C-alpha cells in the first residue's frame, strides 16, 4: 500500500482493481498554511465540528481490506467543507454549538476564493483524476457522526446514505442489520436531501453508484468496531 500526500489531500493506493473507490471528506482537523484557530474556536478542536472522528482510520482500513484507492482530505471542514457545493451557505460554517465560528467571521471574497483554490478544488480534482484511473463501479464516501447532537443521544450505530441508489443502500442496511448493528437508511442525515454532495457529484460524472457510510464517532474511534464495519462492507461490496 502506498500513500501520496499533497497539501489538500492524501491518496492511499492499496490496489487498482477494486470495484469500490473510497473518499473521506472530513478526514482531518488540520488548519494548513497561515490559518490558525482563534482562541474562542479552540473549543471545537477534537470535535465533530472540525472533522469526522475515526473516519480516516476506517477509510485506510477499508482501502487495505478491499485493495482499493482512497482520497482523504487534509484540512478541517471548518476551513471549507468539501462535502458541500460551492454555492451552499454551509460551505463555510458560521455557527457551532450556538456560538460564532470566528475562523469564518467576516469572511471576505479573497479569503473565500483562496480556500477554494488551494484546498477544496484540489481535493475534488484528485478524486476525479483517481476515479478515472480505476475500475471502480461504486464510490463509497466514509464519514462519522456525533453520538450526542444538540443534547440528544443517538443510539444509531451505522447509517447508509444514498440519493438514487436505493437498492444498494437498502442492501447495505440489511447487511449491517444481519451482522447485529443498529443500522438505518438515510440516517442520521439523508442523501436525498443533498447531503452526500461529494460522492453523488463524482459518481454522476463517471457513471458510478454513490453511497455514504456514517458510523457513530464514539464507536468509529475504536479499532474492534471499525474491524466489524470493514468485515460487513467487504462482504457486501465484494
Secondary structure, DSSP 8 states (H G I E B T S, - for coil): -EEEE-SSEEEEES-S--SEEEEETT------TT----GGGGGGTTSTTTS-TTHHHHHHHHHHHHT-EEEEE-S-TTT--TTS-TT-GGGS--EETTEE-GGGTT--HHHHHHHIIIIIHHHHHHHHHHHHTS--SEEEEEEEE-SEETTEE----EEEE-SS-HHHHHHHHHHHHHTT--EEET-SS-GGGTTTHHHHHHHHHHT-EEEEEEEEHHHHTSHHHHHHHHHHHHHHT-
